[in-house]
Amino acid sequence: MPNILRFLTRPIEIIVAALLLAMVAALLLEVVLRFTTQTSLPWTSEFARYAMVWITFLGAALAIRDREHIQVTFFVMLLPKVGRRVALIAIDIVLLAFVATMLRYSVGIVKTEMAMRTAALEIPFGLVVLAMPIAGVLMIIYLLADIGALLRDDDAARPSEEAGPC
């Protein structure tokens, strides 16, 4: 399973990095144009905003994979190993329910928004919000893999636990 997750994760990391680079380039172009020619391009700020949406959702999925979201682990880390595993599985199940709900509603939002077009780029707005269901599917995959690792007692799958209590 870790090889499959690595195969899935690497392209996401590349996409996030490329979007971040493209966003910075677009905003830099905008700043340079405003200061040198007092003009601006209509698409740069819109592109940067939509790239940030994708970066946020894909980054959230990557954070779930590594259990790097903001969390208070003090009490969980005080539990014995079995209790800690049970607590972490319970947390993953609650997250799974939340993400499944987000996924369910985001699919409807994407369908609705496909009819609308963005102002400057003139692309279907559904492509912008498509980041939600894609990230939702990725989050579910990562959460299920995490639950599986916890059930197998696979300590290698728990990178953030090594840091100790927060």
Secondary structure, 3 states (H helix, E strand, C coil): CHHHHHHHHHHHHHHHHHHHHHHHHHHHHHHHHHHHHCCCCCCHHHHHHHHHHHHHHHHHHHHHHCCCCCCCCHHHHHCCHHHHHHHHHHHHHHHHHHHHHHHHHHHHHHHHHCCCECCCCCCEHHHHHCHHHHHHHHHHHHHHHHHHHHHHCCHHHCHHHHHCCC
